[in-house]
Amino acid sequence: MARVKGGATAMKRRKKILEQTKGFRGGISSKKRQAIEAIHHAQLHSFAHRKDKKNDFRRLWTVRLSAALRAAGLKYSTFMKTLKDKEILLNRKMLAEIAATRAESFGRILAKVK
């Protein structure tokens, strides 16, 4: 019986792995074993950083909102507490967007809170 070495299949597998590391520096982008290791590390970091991105954006919205509130003479914590007490259901993302782009609308929100 003839022996099948699997050259075409192995090349397809190697090509698929190396396509994922395209743009990486050094042997990582051209050597299969290093590429596999780099892919594993990249996937681990991408999972963790997708989770971190949510925290980063929340922090950004808080900073933007806090800056707009300081200009109006309010503290962030008291503003958020008062919003909750008065049952104004706007999240931090929307509040930060309104504060940055629509000053008159944000002023009306501040008037309700004060």
C-alpha positions, 0 to 999 in steps of 0.5 A: 500500500502506498504511503501518504505523507500529507504534504498538502494538508500540512501546508494548508494547516501551516498557512492558516496559522501563519495568516493569523500572525501576519504583521507580527515581528521576527520569526513569530510571523514565519515559523510555525511553532513560534506562531502557534505560541504567539496566537495563544498569547494573543488570544488570551490577551484579547479576551482579557482586554475585551473585558478591560475595555468596558472599564476603560470606557466607564472611567472615561465617561466618569471623567468627562461627566465630572469635568462638566459638573465641576464647571457647574459647581457640583460633585460627581458623587452627589450628582449621581446620588441625586439622579438616582433619588429623583429617578432620572434614568440616564446612564453615564454614557448618555450623560457624558455624551450630552454634557460634551455635545449638548450643553443646553440639554445638560443644563436642563438636567442640572436644573432638575437635579438642583 
